[in-house]
Amino acid sequence: MAGPIHEATDKLSKLEATVASRAQAPLKKIERLEQTRDRRIKKIQEQYAAKIAEIQREMEAGTETLTPQEREQESSLLREYAEAIVTFSRSASASELAPLLGVSAREAKTLIMQAQADLGATDAAEATASSSEDKQDDHQTVPAAS
């Protein structure tokens, strides 16, 4: 006699389990999507962290190099700066140059001496180069006219 009651109870339990499972399906799907999102975010963060670390290593290594054209321009500008300092120092003192450069009078004097030395070395190198070119011109033989 209790058999039909137990069968009905079993069927109700199975129906409730099916409904509960169906209700849990979207929650499980959401959970899987969140896990996938979190893995992708972590992967992207790791990739960018690696790129950032590489750039920092390059920056610390000082791999910033000037192109030949920039190097030439820098050299020209440094020479121009040295010439300006020397020219200024011919008509003014180091103490007058100091506030212009934002340094002490002692540093201004040092800068003047350094600029003079740099220009002297550059002028000497240019003179040597032009002198050796002149010597080469002198040693060239001229074919005799026949």
N, CA, C and O atoms as CSV, one atom per row, in Angstrom:
chain,resi,resn,atom,element,x,y,z
A,1,MET,N,N,0.790,-1.186,0.000
A,1,MET,CA,C,0.000,0.000,0.000
A,1,MET,C,C,0.849,1.275,0.000
A,1,MET,O,O,0.438,2.275,-0.588
A,2,ALA,N,N,1.954,1.266,0.607
A,2,ALA,CA,C,2.797,2.458,0.674
A,2,ALA,C,C,3.624,2.604,-0.596
A,2,ALA,O,O,4.262,3.638,-0.797
A,3,GLY,N,N,3.627,1.593,-1.456
A,3,GLY,CA,C,4.427,1.608,-2.688
A,3,GLY,C,C,4.101,2.785,-3.583
A,3,GLY,O,O,5.022,3.466,-4.034
A,4,PRO,N,N,2.825,3.059,-3.866
A,4,PRO,CA,C,2.534,4.199,-4.745
A,4,PRO,C,C,2.981,5.546,-4.134
A,4,PRO,O,O,3.352,6.462,-4.867
A,5,ILE,N,N,2.945,5.659,-2.834
A,5,ILE,CA,C,3.367,6.902,-2.164
A,5,ILE,C,C,4.876,7.082,-2.356
A,5,ILE,O,O,5.345,8.179,-2.660
A,6,HIS,N,N,5.620,6.005,-2.176
A,6,HIS,CA,C,7.078,6.073,-2.354
A,6,HIS,C,C,7.448,6.386,-3.814
A,6,HIS,O,O,8.390,7.139,-4.064
A,7,GLU,N,N,6.729,5.825,-4.752
A,7,GLU,CA,C,6.994,6.087,-6.160
A,7,GLU,C,C,6.740,7.563,-6.482
A,7,GLU,O,O,7.538,8.205,-7.165
A,8,ALA,N,N,5.635,8.083,-5.991
A,8,ALA,CA,C,5.310,9.494,-6.227
A,8,ALA,C,C,6.367,10.396,-5.581
A,8,ALA,O,O,6.759,11.410,-6.158
A,9,THR,N,N,6.818,10.027,-4.398
A,9,THR,CA,C,7.845,10.809,-3.704
A,9,THR,C,C,9.145,10.773,-4.491
A,9,THR,O,O,9.804,11.805,-4.620
A,10,ASP,N,N,9.536,9.620,-5.019
A,10,ASP,CA,C,10.753,9.494,-5.827
A,10,ASP,C,C,10.662,10.344,-7.094
A,10,ASP,O,O,11.623,11.014,-7.471
A,11,LYS,N,N,9.496,10.313,-7.748
A,11,LYS,CA,C,9.317,11.095,-8.961
A,11,LYS,C,C,9.380,12.594,-8.650
A,11,LYS,O,O,9.959,13.363,-9.418
A,12,LEU,N,N,8.792,13.007,-7.536
A,12,LEU,CA,C,8.848,14.415,-7.130
A,12,LEU,C,C,10.299,14.832,-6.827
A,12,LEU,O,O,10.721,15.931,-7.187
A,13,SER,N,N,11.041,13.963,-6.178
A,13,SER,CA,C,12.452,14.246,-5.865
A,13,SER,C,C,13.269,14.422,-7.143
A,13,SER,O,O,14.089,15.333,-7.252
A,14,LYS,N,N,13.026,13.529,-8.112
A,14,LYS,CA,C,13.740,13.631,-9.381
A,14,LYS,C,C,13.380,14.917,-10.120
A,14,LYS,O,O,14.251,15.566,-10.700
A,15,LEU,N,N,12.111,15.283,-10.101
A,15,LEU,CA,C,11.655,16.517,-10.744
A,15,LEU,C,C,12.298,17.737,-10.071
A,15,LEU,O,O,12.748,18.656,-10.756
A,16,GLU,N,N,12.342,17.748,-8.770
A,16,GLU,CA,C,12.957,18.854,-8.023
A,16,GLU,C,C,14.452,18.941,-8.329
A,16,GLU,O,O,14.998,20.038,-8.448
A,17,ALA,N,N,15.116,17.789,-8.455
A,17,ALA,CA,C,16.544,17.767,-8.770
A,17,ALA,C,C,16.785,18.330,-10.174
A,17,ALA,O,O,17.739,19.075,-10.398
A,18,THR,N,N,15.906,17.965,-11.117
A,18,THR,CA,C,16.020,18.471,-12.489
A,18,THR,C,C,15.842,19.987,-12.517
A,18,THR,O,O,16.609,20.695,-13.170
A,19,VAL,N,N,14.829,20.481,-11.807
A,19,VAL,CA,C,14.564,21.925,-11.759
A,19,VAL,C,C,15.731,22.649,-11.072
A,19,VAL,O,O,16.153,23.713,-11.527
A,20,ALA,N,N,16.242,22.086,-9.999
A,20,ALA,CA,C,17.362,22.698,-9.275
A,20,ALA,C,C,18.610,22.717,-10.167
A,20,ALA,O,O,19.355,23.697,-10.182
A,21,SER,N,N,18.829,21.628,-10.908
A,21,SER,CA,C,19.982,21.542,-11.803
A,21,SER,C,C,19.865,22.601,-12.896
A,21,SER,O,O,20.849,23.251,-13.248
A,22,ARG,N,N,18.661,22.768,-13.427
A,22,ARG,CA,C,18.430,23.761,-14.463
A,22,ARG,C,C,18.660,25.172,-13.913
A,22,ARG,O,O,19.172,26.036,-14.624
A,23,ALA,N,N,18.298,25.402,-12.696
A,23,ALA,CA,C,18.500,26.712,-12.068
A,23,ALA,C,C,19.988,26.969,-11.801
A,23,ALA,O,O,20.435,28.115,-11.847
A,24,GLN,N,N,20.745,25.923,-11.526
A,24,GLN,CA,C,22.181,26.056,-11.250
A,24,GLN,C,C,23.009,26.225,-12.533
A,24,GLN,O,O,24.122,26.748,-12.480
A,25,ALA,N,N,22.484,25.793,-13.669
A,25,ALA,CA,C,23.230,25.842,-14.930
A,25,ALA,C,C,23.710,27.263,-15.262
A,25,ALA,O,O,24.888,27.434,-15.574
A,26,PRO,N,N,22.850,28.284,-15.207
A,26,PRO,CA,C,23.345,29.637,-15.502
A,26,PRO,C,C,24.412,30.098,-14.511
A,26,PRO,O,O,25.353,30.797,-14.887
A,27,LEU,N,N,24.263,29.708,-13.248
A,27,LEU,CA,C,25.254,30.101,-12.246
A,27,LEU,C,C,26.607,29.449,-12.539
A,27,LEU,O,O,27.653,30.082,-12.393
A,28,LYS,N,N,26.579,28.193,-12.949
A,28,LYS,CA,C,27.832,27.508,-13.299
A,28,LYS,C,C,28.451,28.126,-14.546
A,28,LYS,O,O,29.671,28.264,-14.637
A,29,LYS,N,N,27.603,28.499,-15.512
A,29,LYS,CA,C,28.101,29.121,-16.726
A,29,LYS,C,C,28.757,30.466,-16.397
A,29,LYS,O,O,29.822,30.787,-16.925
A,30,ILE,N,N,28.125,31.237,-15.533
A,30,ILE,CA,C,28.683,32.516,-15.104
A,30,ILE,C,C,30.029,32.297,-14.420
A,30,ILE,O,O,30.984,33.035,-14.663
A,31,GLU,N,N,30.097,31.293,-13.574
A,31,GLU,CA,C,31.338,30.986,-12.858
A,31,GLU,C,C,32.459,30.619,-13.832
A,31,GLU,O,O,33.591,31.072,-13.668
A,32,ARG,N,N,32.153,29.800,-14.846
A,32,ARG,CA,C,33.154,29.421,-15.849
A,32,ARG,C,C,33.618,30.647,-16.645
A,32,ARG,O,O,34.809,30.802,-16.916
A,33,LEU,N,N,32.680,31.507,-17.011
A,33,LEU,CA,C,33.036,32.719,-17.748
A,33,LEU,C,C,33.938,33.633,-16.914
A,33,LEU,O,O,34.894,34.212,-17.431
A,34,GLU,N,N,33.631,33.756,-15.640
A,34,GLU,CA,C,34.455,34.587,-14.751
A,34,GLU,C,C,35.860,34.007,-14.615
A,34,GLU,O,O,36.843,34.747,-14.598
A,35,GLN,N,N,35.952,32.682,-14.519
A,35,GLN,CA,C,37.265,32.041,-14.419
A,35,GLN,C,C,38.069,32.261,-15.698
A,35,GLN,O,O,39.265,32.546,-15.641
A,36,THR,N,N,37.419,32.130,-16.844
A,36,THR,CA,C,38.082,32.354,-18.125
A,36,THR,C,C,38.555,33.808,-18.224
A,36,THR,O,O,39.679,34.077,-18.647
A,37,ARG,N,N,37.688,34.732,-17.833
A,37,ARG,CA,C,38.048,36.152,-17.843
A,37,ARG,C,C,39.260,36.411,-16.953
A,37,ARG,O,O,40.194,37.103,-17.357
A,38,ASP,N,N,39.244,35.864,-15.763
A,38,ASP,CA,C,40.344,36.072,-14.815
A,38,ASP,C,C,41.662,35.506,-15.359
A,38,ASP,O,O,42.717,36.116,-15.184
A,39,ARG,N,N,41.602,34.331,-16.025
A,39,ARG,CA,C,42.814,33.754,-16.616
A,39,ARG,C,C,43.352,34.654,-17.734
A,39,ARG,O,O,44.559,34.874,-17.839
A,40,ARG,N,N,42.443,35.168,-18.565
A,40,ARG,CA,C,42.874,36.043,-19.658
A,40,ARG,C,C,43.467,37.344,-19.121
A,40,ARG,O,O,44.483,37.822,-19.625
A,41,ILE,N,N,42.837,37.907,-18.109
A,41,ILE,CA,C,43.354,39.141,-17.506
A,41,ILE,C,C,44.744,38.896,-16.944
A,41,ILE,O,O,45.646,39.714,-17.125
A,42,LYS,N,N,44.916,37.779,-16.266
A,42,LYS,CA,C,46.224,37.454,-15.688
A,42,LYS,C,C,47.272,37.305,-16.784
A,42,LYS,O,O,48.399,37.777,-16.635
A,43,LYS,N,N,46.907,36.654,-17.883
A,43,LYS,CA,C,47.833,36.458,-18.989
A,43,LYS,C,C,48.229,37.804,-19.597
A,43,LYS,O,O,49.405,38.037,-19.878
A,44,ILE,N,N,47.255,38.687,-19.799
A,44,ILE,CA,C,47.530,40.010,-20.356
A,44,ILE,C,C,48.415,40.806,-19.400
A,44,ILE,O,O,49.348,41.481,-19.835
A,45,GLN,N,N,48.128,40.730,-18.101
A,45,GLN,CA,C,48.949,41.445,-17.113
A,45,GLN,C,C,50.392,40.942,-17.149
A,45,GLN,O,O,51.327,41.736,-17.051
A,46,GLU,N,N,50.575,39.645,-17.288
A,46,GLU,CA,C,51.919,39.076,-17.355
A,46,GLU,C,C,52.647,39.539,-18.613
A,46,GLU,O,O,53.835,39.856,-18.568
A,47,GLN,N,N,51.920,39.577,-19.750
A,47,GLN,CA,C,52.536,40.027,-20.996
A,47,GLN,C,C,52.995,41.483,-20.877
A,47,GLN,O,O,54.114,41.822,-21.259
A,48,TYR,N,N,52.129,42.328,-20.348
A,48,TYR,CA,C,52.485,43.738,-20.216
A,48,TYR,C,C,53.573,43.933,-19.171
A,48,TYR,O,O,54.430,44.802,-19.333
A,49,ALA,N,N,53.557,43.161,-18.123
A,49,ALA,CA,C,54.613,43.258,-17.107
A,49,ALA,C,C,55.965,42.909,-17.735
A,49,ALA,O,O,56.976,43.539,-17.428
A,50,ALA,N,N,55.977,41.908,-18.611
A,50,ALA,CA,C,57.216,41.520,-19.288
A,50,ALA,C,C,57.688,42.639,-20.222
A,50,ALA,O,O,58.880,42.942,-20.278
A,51,LYS,N,N,56.758,43.248,-20.949
A,51,LYS,CA,C,57.127,44.351,-21.848
A,51,LYS,C,C,57.664,45.538,-21.048
A,51,LYS,O,O,58.659,46.150,-21.438
A,52,ILE,N,N,57.019,45.860,-19.947
A,52,ILE,CA,C,57.450,46.969,-19.099
A,52,ILE,C,C,58.838,46.690,-18.534
A,52,ILE,O,O,59.695,47.573,-18.518
A,53,ALA,N,N,59.056,45.469,-18.072
A,53,ALA,CA,C,60.361,45.102,-17.517
A,53,ALA,C,C,61.452,45.221,-18.585
A,53,ALA,O,O,62.558,45.674,-18.291
A,54,GLU,N,N,61.150,44.824,-19.804
A,54,GLU,CA,C,62.122,44.917,-20.890
A,54,GLU,C,C,62.485,46.376,-21.173
A,54,GLU,O,O,63.658,46.703,-21.355
A,55,ILE,N,N,61.492,47.235,-21.207
A,55,ILE,CA,C,61.739,48.658,-21.446
A,55,ILE,C,C,62.542,49.258,-20.301
A,55,ILE,O,O,63.423,50.089,-20.526
A,56,GLN,N,N,62.244,48.844,-19.083
A,56,GLN,CA,C,63.002,49.351,-17.932
A,56,GLN,C,C,64.454,48.893,-18.004
A,56,GLN,O,O,65.360,49.664,-17.687
A,57,ARG,N,N,64.689,47.642,-18.417
A,57,ARG,CA,C,66.064,47.150,-18.566
A,57,ARG,C,C,66.811,47.960,-19.620
A,57,ARG,O,O,67.967,48.331,-19.421
A,58,GLU,N,N,66.149,48.233,-20.737
A,58,GLU,CA,C,66.769,49.035,-21.786
A,58,GLU,C,C,67.088,50.437,-21.275
A,58,GLU,O,O,68.150,50.992,-21.559
A,59,MET,N,N,66.149,50.994,-20.520
A,59,MET,CA,C,66.338,52.335,-19.990
A,59,MET,C,C,67.513,52.367,-19.022
A,59,MET,O,O,68.329,53.287,-19.065
A,60,GLU,N,N,67.602,51.364,-18.145
A,60,GLU,CA,C,68.689,51.300,-17.175
A,60,GLU,C,C,70.024,51.031,-17.843
A,60,GLU,O,O,71.063,51.498,-17.376
A,61,ALA,N,N,70.000,50.282,-18.932
A,61,ALA,CA,C,71.231,49.962,-19.644
A,61,ALA,C,C,71.736,51.152,-20.447
A,61,ALA,O,O,72.877,51.169,-20.909
A,62,GLY,N,N,70.875,52.137,-20.603
A,62,GLY,CA,C,71.284,53.331,-21.344
A,62,GLY,C,C,71.435,53.070,-22.822
A,62,GLY,O,O,72.349,53.586,-23.465
A,63,THR,N,N,70.535,52.266,-23.360
A,63,THR,CA,C,70.631,51.926,-24.775
A,63,THR,C,C,70.101,53.029,-25.675
A,63,THR,O,O,70.015,52.856,-26.891
A,64,GLU,N,N,69.750,54.152,-25.087
A,64,GLU,CA,C,69.321,55.275,-25.905
A,64,GLU,C,C,70.553,55.776,-26.638
A,64,GLU,O,O,71.485,56.284,-26.015
A,65,THR,N,N,70.563,55.639,-27.913
A,65,THR,CA,C,71.720,56.086,-28.676
A,65,THR,C,C,71.270,57.144,-29.662
A,65,THR,O,O,70.129,57.159,-30.125
A,66,LEU,N,N,72.185,58.008,-29.959
A,66,LEU,CA,C,71.910,59.048,-30.937
A,66,LEU,C,C,72.212,58.508,-32.324
A,66,LEU,O,O,73.123,57.702,-32.514
A,67,THR,N,N,71.440,58.962,-33.271
A,67,THR,CA,C,71.731,58.615,-34.651
A,67,THR,C,C,72.971,59.400,-35.065
A,67,THR,O,O,73.315,60.385,-34.412
A,68,PRO,N,N,73.646,58.993,-36.125
A,68,PRO,CA,C,74.822,59.745,-36.569
A,68,PRO,C,C,74.500,61.231,-36.825
A,68,PRO,O,O,75.301,62.114,-36.517
A,69,GLN,N,N,73.341,61.477,-37.381
A,69,GLN,CA,C,72.944,62.864,-37.647
A,69,GLN,C,C,72.733,63.626,-36.338
A,69,GLN,O,O,73.141,64.782,-36.223
A,70,GLU,N,N,72.103,62.990,-35.356
A,70,GLU,CA,C,71.899,63.631,-34.052
A,70,GLU,C,C,73.236,63.842,-33.336
A,70,GLU,O,O,73.438,64.864,-32.679
A,71,ARG,N,N,74.132,62.889,-33.463
A,71,ARG,CA,C,75.452,63.005,-32.848
A,71,ARG,C,C,76.215,64.180,-33.449
A,71,ARG,O,O,76.859,64.949,-32.735
A,72,GLU,N,N,76.134,64.308,-34.765
A,72,GLU,CA,C,76.797,65.417,-35.453
A,72,GLU,C,C,76.181,66.750,-35.022
A,72,GLU,O,O,76.891,67.725,-34.780
A,73,GLN,N,N,74.859,66.774,-34.932
A,73,GLN,CA,C,74.174,67.995,-34.502
A,73,GLN,C,C,74.555,68.347,-33.061
A,73,GLN,O,O,74.790,69.512,-32.740
A,74,GLU,N,N,74.614,67.327,-32.196
A,74,GLU,CA,C,74.998,67.567,-30.804
A,74,GLU,C,C,76.416,68.119,-30.732
A,74,GLU,O,O,76.679,69.062,-29.986
A,75,SER,N,N,77.318,67.547,-31.493
A,75,SER,CA,C,78.702,68.007,-31.511
A,75,SER,C,C,78.776,69.455,-31.970
A,75,SER,O,O,79.496,70.265,-31.387
A,76,SER,N,N,78.039,69.769,-33.003
A,76,SER,CA,C,78.018,71.133,-33.523
A,76,SER,C,C,77.459,72.105,-32.486
A,76,SER,O,O,77.996,73.197,-32.299
A,77,LEU,N,N,76.390,71.708,-31.818
A,77,LEU,CA,C,75.785,72.569,-30.796
A,77,LEU,C,C,76.706,72.748,-29.594
A,77,LEU,O,O,76.772,73.837,-29.024
A,78,LEU,N,N,77.415,71.697,-29.204
A,78,LEU,CA,C,78.351,71.809,-28.081
A,78,LEU,C,C,79.503,72.741,-28.441
A,78,LEU,O,O,79.954,73.530,-27.610
A,79,ARG,N,N,79.969,72.649,-29.665
A,79,ARG,CA,C,81.033,73.556,-30.115
A,79,ARG,C,C,80.525,74.992,-30.108
A,79,ARG,O,O,81.217,75.903,-29.654
A,80,GLU,N,N,79.314,75.185,-30.614
A,80,GLU,CA,C,78.712,76.528,-30.632
A,80,GLU,C,C,78.565,77.069,-29.210
A,80,GLU,O,O,78.813,78.249,-28.961
A,81,TYR,N,N,78.163,76.211,-28.291
A,81,TYR,CA,C,78.011,76.604,-26.882
A,81,TYR,C,C,79.371,77.011,-26.300
A,81,TYR,O,O,79.483,78.032,-25.621
A,82,ALA,N,N,80.391,76.207,-26.571
A,82,ALA,CA,C,81.738,76.520,-26.076
A,82,ALA,C,C,82.231,77.840,-26.670
A,82,ALA,O,O,82.819,78.662,-25.967
A,83,GLU,N,N,81.991,78.036,-27.962
A,83,GLU,CA,C,82.403,79.286,-28.593
A,83,GLU,C,C,81.692,80.483,-27.965
A,83,GLU,O,O,82.302,81.531,-27.756
A,84,ALA,N,N,80.406,80.326,-27.664
A,84,ALA,CA,C,79.638,81.408,-27.043
A,84,ALA,C,C,80.195,81.739,-25.663
A,84,ALA,O,O,80.296,82.909,-25.295
A,85,ILE,N,N,80.550,80.725,-24.912
A,85,ILE,CA,C,81.118,80.947,-23.571
A,85,ILE,C,C,82.456,81.669,-23.676
A,85,ILE,O,O,82.711,82.617,-22.934
A,86,VAL,N,N,83.306,81.227,-24.591
A,86,VAL,CA,C,84.618,81.853,-24.751
A,86,VAL,C,C,84.454,83.300,-25.218
A,86,VAL,O,O,85.129,84.194,-24.708
A,87,THR,N,N,83.574,83.531,-26.172
A,87,THR,CA,C,83.329,84.890,-26.673
A,87,THR,C,C,82.821,85.789,-25.551
A,87,THR,O,O,83.274,86.924,-25.407
A,88,PHE,N,N,81.894,85.288,-24.768
A,88,PHE,CA,C,81.348,86.061,-23.645
A,88,PHE,C,C,82.445,86.366,-22.635
A,88,PHE,O,O,82.504,87.470,-22.092
A,89,SER,N,N,83.314,85.390,-22.381
A,89,SER,CA,C,84.356,85.560,-21.361
A,89,SER,C,C,85.418,86.573,-21.780
A,89,SER,O,O,86.130,87.108,-20.930
A,90,ARG,N,N,85.532,86.840,-23.074
A,90,ARG,CA,C,86.512,87.825,-23.539
A,90,ARG,C,C,86.125,89.245,-23.133
A,90,ARG,O,O,86.984,90.103,-22.925
A,91,SER,N,N,84.808,89.479,-23.023
A,91,SER,CA,C,84.362,90.833,-22.684
A,91,SER,C,C,83.710,90.908,-21.309
A,91,SER,O,O,83.279,91.986,-20.900
A,92,ALA,N,N,83.627,89.813,-20.597
A,92,ALA,CA,C,83.007,89.809,-19.267
A,92,ALA,C,C,83.741,88.817,-18.380
A,92,ALA,O,O,84.500,87.975,-18.859
A,93,SER,N,N,83.501,88.931,-17.082
A,93,SER,CA,C,84.179,88.054,-16.127
A,93,SER,C,C,83.342,86.808,-15.855
A,93,SER,O,O,82.178,86.714,-16.247
A,94,ALA,N,N,83.967,85.868,-15.179
A,94,ALA,CA,C,83.275,84.628,-14.800
A,94,ALA,C,C,82.117,84.938,-13.863
A,94,ALA,O,O,81.089,84.263,-13.908
A,95,SER,N,N,82.270,85.950,-13.013
A,95,SER,CA,C,81.187,86.298,-12.083
A,95,SER,C,C,79.992,86.880,-12.830
A,95,SER,O,O,78.868,86.804,-12.334
A,96,GLU,N,N,80.208,87.460,-14.014
A,96,GLU,CA,C,79.094,87.958,-14.825
A,96,GLU,C,C,78.446,86.820,-15.623
A,96,GLU,O,O,77.256,86.865,-15.934
A,97,LEU,N,N,79.231,85.822,-15.941
A,97,LEU,CA,C,78.720,84.666,-16.677
A,97,LEU,C,C,77.919,83.734,-15.767
A,97,LEU,O,O,76.965,83.091,-16.205
A,98,ALA,N,N,78.321,83.671,-14.491
A,98,ALA,CA,C,77.711,82.730,-13.546
A,98,ALA,C,C,76.188,82.834,-13.474
A,98,ALA,O,O,75.515,81.814,-13.615
A,99,PRO,N,N,75.610,84.033,-13.257
A,99,PRO,CA,C,74.139,84.094,-13.171
A,99,PRO,C,C,73.457,83.744,-14.490
A,99,PRO,O,O,72.338,83.231,-14.506
A,100,LEU,N,N,74.139,84.025,-15.588
A,100,LEU,CA,C,73.580,83.696,-16.893
A,100,LEU,C,C,73.424,82.182,-17.061
A,100,LEU,O,O,72.444,81.701,-17.631
A,101,LEU,N,N,74.414,81.444,-16.549
A,101,LEU,CA,C,74.384,79.977,-16.649
A,101,LEU,C,C,73.704,79.321,-15.450
A,101,LEU,O,O,73.388,78.131,-15.474
A,102,GLY,N,N,73.482,80.119,-14.395
A,102,GLY,CA,C,72.853,79.554,-13.201
A,102,GLY,C,C,73.801,78.712,-12.379
A,102,GLY,O,O,73.395,77.725,-11.766
A,103,VAL,N,N,75.076,79.103,-12.366
A,103,VAL,CA,C,76.086,78.379,-11.601
A,103,VAL,C,C,76.867,79.374,-10.754
A,103,VAL,O,O,76.676,80.585,-10.864
A,104,SER,N,N,77.742,78.854,-9.913
A,104,SER,CA,C,78.585,79.736,-9.094
A,104,SER,C,C,79.693,80.323,-9.960
A,104,SER,O,O,79.963,79.832,-11.056
A,105,ALA,N,N,80.332,81.380,-9.457
A,105,ALA,CA,C,81.425,82.022,-10.196
A,105,ALA,C,C,82.572,81.048,-10.418
A,105,ALA,O,O,83.212,81.060,-11.470
A,106,ARG,N,N,82.829,80.204,-9.423
A,106,ARG,CA,C,83.904,79.211,-9.546
A,106,ARG,C,C,83.581,78.223,-10.679
A,106,ARG,O,O,84.445,77.891,-11.491
A,107,GLU,N,N,82.324,77.762,-10.719
A,107,GLU,CA,C,81.927,76.831,-11.779
A,107,GLU,C,C,81.976,77.524,-13.143
A,107,GLU,O,O,82.360,76.912,-14.139
A,108,ALA,N,N,81.588,78.802,-13.184
A,108,ALA,CA,C,81.638,79.548,-14.441
A,108,ALA,C,C,83.068,79.633,-14.942
A,108,ALA,O,O,83.323,79.481,-16.137
A,109,LYS,N,N,84.005,79.876,-14.028
A,109,LYS,CA,C,85.421,79.954,-14.417
A,109,LYS,C,C,85.891,78.608,-14.967
A,109,LYS,O,O,86.604,78.542,-15.969
A,110,THR,N,N,85.474,77.537,-14.289
A,110,THR,CA,C,85.821,76.190,-14.751
A,110,THR,C,C,85.237,75.933,-16.136
A,110,THR,O,O,85.903,75.356,-16.995
A,111,LEU,N,N,83.991,76.361,-16.355
A,111,LEU,CA,C,83.354,76.180,-17.657
A,111,LEU,C,C,84.085,76.959,-18.745
A,111,LEU,O,O,84.236,76.475,-19.867
A,112,ILE,N,N,84.538,78.165,-18.410
A,112,ILE,CA,C,85.286,78.964,-19.379
A,112,ILE,C,C,86.574,78.249,-19.758
A,112,ILE,O,O,86.903,78.141,-20.939
A,113,MET,N,N,87.302,77.762,-18.760
A,113,MET,CA,C,88.559,77.060,-19.037
A,113,MET,C,C,88.310,75.787,-19.845
A,113,MET,O,O,89.065,75.466,-20.763
A,114,GLN,N,N,87.244,75.068,-19.496
A,114,GLN,CA,C,86.917,73.840,-20.222
A,114,GLN,C,C,86.547,74.156,-21.665
A,114,GLN,O,O,86.962,73.446,-22.581
A,115,ALA,N,N,85.770,75.218,-21.875
A,115,ALA,CA,C,85.379,75.603,-23.234
A,115,ALA,C,C,86.607,75.992,-24.041
A,115,ALA,O,O,86.732,75.620,-25.208
A,116,GLN,N,N,87.518,76.743,-23.418
A,116,GLN,CA,C,88.740,77.131,-24.122
A,116,GLN,C,C,89.569,75.901,-24.473
A,116,GLN,O,O,90.108,75.801,-25.575
A,117,ALA,N,N,89.666,74.974,-23.538
A,117,ALA,CA,C,90.424,73.744,-23.790
A,117,ALA,C,C,89.769,72.929,-24.901
A,117,ALA,O,O,90.456,72.414,-25.783
A,118,ASP,N,N,88.445,72.813,-24.860
A,118,ASP,CA,C,87.734,72.050,-25.889
A,118,ASP,C,C,87.938,72.680,-27.256
A,118,ASP,O,O,88.204,71.984,-28.235
A,119,LEU,N,N,87.813,73.987,-27.320
A,119,LEU,CA,C,87.997,74.660,-28.606
A,119,LEU,C,C,89.440,74.560,-29.065
A,119,LEU,O,O,89.709,74.405,-30.256
A,120,GLY,N,N,90.361,74.648,-28.128
A,120,GLY,CA,C,91.774,74.505,-28.479
A,120,GLY,C,C,92.067,73.133,-29.041
A,120,GLY,O,O,92.786,73.002,-30.032
A,121,ALA,N,N,91.508,72.100,-28.407
A,121,ALA,CA,C,91.719,70.722,-28.874
A,121,ALA,C,C,91.067,70.527,-30.227
A,121,ALA,O,O,91.643,69.882,-31.103
A,122,THR,N,N,89.880,71.072,-30.413
A,122,THR,CA,C,89.175,70.929,-31.683
A,122,THR,C,C,89.914,71.679,-32.779
A,122,THR,O,O,90.090,71.167,-33.885
A,123,ASP,N,N,90.350,72.907,-32.463
A,123,ASP,CA,C,91.088,73.687,-33.456
A,123,ASP,C,C,92.395,72.999,-33.824
A,123,ASP,O,O,92.786,72.987,-34.991
A,124,ALA,N,N,93.073,72.424,-32.825
A,124,ALA,CA,C,94.330,71.718,-33.086
A,124,ALA,C,C,94.088,70.505,-33.972
A,124,ALA,O,O,94.866,70.235,-34.887
A,125,ALA,N,N,93.004,69.770,-33.700
A,125,ALA,CA,C,92.691,68.589,-34.510
A,125,ALA,C,C,92.366,69.001,-35.934
A,125,ALA,O,O,92.787,68.338,-36.882
A,126,GLU,N,N,91.621,70.092,-36.097
A,126,GLU,CA,C,91.275,70.554,-37.437
A,126,GLU,C,C,92.526,71.044,-38.159
A,126,GLU,O,O,92.692,70.804,-39.355
A,127,ALA,N,N,93.406,71.731,-37.429
A,127,ALA,CA,C,94.633,72.223,-38.043
A,127,ALA,C,C,95.509,71.059,-38.485
A,127,ALA,O,O,96.102,71.107,-39.562
A,128,THR,N,N,95.597,70.017,-37.666
A,128,THR,CA,C,96.385,68.836,-38.008
A,128,THR,C,C,95.809,68.163,-39.247
A,128,THR,O,O,96.546,67.752,-40.144
A,129,ALA,N,N,94.481,68.056,-39.287
A,129,ALA,CA,C,93.829,67.407,-40.423
A,129,ALA,C,C,94.070,68.212,-41.699
A,129,ALA,O,O,94.391,67.635,-42.738
A,130,SER,N,N,93.919,69.530,-41.636
A,130,SER,CA,C,94.124,70.331,-42.847
A,130,SER,C,C,95.598,70.354,-43.221
A,130,SER,O,O,95.928,70.411,-44.405
A,131,SER,N,N,96.493,70.313,-42.237
A,131,SER,CA,C,97.933,70.294,-42.494
A,131,SER,C,C,98.321,69.010,-43.216
A,131,SER,O,O,99.116,69.046,-44.155
A,132,SER,N,N,97.771,67.881,-42.791
A,132,SER,CA,C,98.112,66.614,-43.433
A,132,SER,C,C,97.545,66.562,-44.844
A,132,SER,O,O,98.138,65.934,-45.721
A,133,GLU,N,N,96.405,67.213,-45.080
A,133,GLU,CA,C,95.848,67.264,-46.433
A,133,GLU,C,C,96.755,68.099,-47.321
A,133,GLU,O,O,96.994,67.748,-48.476
A,134,ASP,N,N,97.270,69.222,-46.776
A,134,ASP,CA,C,98.171,70.074,-47.548
A,134,ASP,C,C,99.431,69.307,-47.906
A,134,ASP,O,O,99.920,69.412,-49.031
A,135,LYS,N,N,99.967,68.531,-46.956
A,135,LYS,CA,C,101.187,67.761,-47.209
A,135,LYS,C,C,100.952,66.720,-48.300
A,135,LYS,O,O,101.822,66.474,-49.135
A,136,GLN,N,N,99.776,66.118,-48.282
A,136,GLN,CA,C,99.474,65.129,-49.313
A,136,GLN,C,C,99.437,65.798,-50.676
A,136,GLN,O,O,99.905,65.230,-51.663
A,137,ASP,N,N,98.884,67.001,-50.734
A,137,ASP,CA,C,98.828,67.723,-51.999
A,137,ASP,C,C,100.231,68.038,-52.490
A,137,ASP,O,O,100.490,67.985,-53.692
A,138,ASP,N,N,101.162,68.373,-51.559
A,138,ASP,CA,C,102.530,68.715,-51.919
A,138,ASP,C,C,103.294,67.515,-52.474
A,138,ASP,O,O,104.167,67.676,-53.327
A,139,HIS,N,N,102.975,66.328,-52.000
A,139,HIS,CA,C,103.713,65.135,-52.398
A,139,HIS,C,C,103.193,64.504,-53.674
A,139,HIS,O,O,103.812,63.571,-54.188
A,140,GLN,N,N,102.085,64.978,-54.198
A,140,GLN,CA,C,101.561,64.379,-55.414
A,140,GLN,C,C,102.434,64.820,-56.593
A,140,GLN,O,O,102.824,65.982,-56.710
A,141,THR,N,N,102.717,63.864,-57.443
A,141,THR,CA,C,103.563,64.184,-58.598
A,141,THR,C,C,102.692,64.636,-59.749
A,141,THR,O,O,101.578,64.150,-59.947
A,142,VAL,N,N,103.217,65.556,-60.483
A,142,VAL,CA,C,102.497,66.058,-61.647
A,142,VAL,C,C,103.141,65.421,-62.881
A,142,VAL,O,O,104.357,65.492,-63.059
A,143,PRO,N,N,102.337,64.813,-63.713
A,143,PRO,CA,C,102.925,64.164,-64.887
A,143,PRO,C,C,103.585,65.230,-65.792
A,143,PRO,O,O,103.076,66.336,-65.974
A,144,ALA,N,N,104.698,64.848,-66.324
A,144,ALA,CA,C,105.437,65.772,-67.190
A,144,ALA,C,C,104.732,65.890,-68.522
A,144,ALA,O,O,104.163,64.929,-69.040
A,145,ALA,N,N,104.785,67.090,-69.059
A,145,ALA,CA,C,104.146,67.296,-70.356
A,145,ALA,C,C,105.080,66.768,-71.439
A,145,ALA,O,O,106.292,66.968,-71.359
A,146,SER,N,N,104.533,66.096,-72.451
A,146,SER,CA,C,105.401,65.544,-73.474
A,146,SER,C,C,105.408,66.390,-74.714
A,146,SER,O,O,106.094,66.062,-75.681
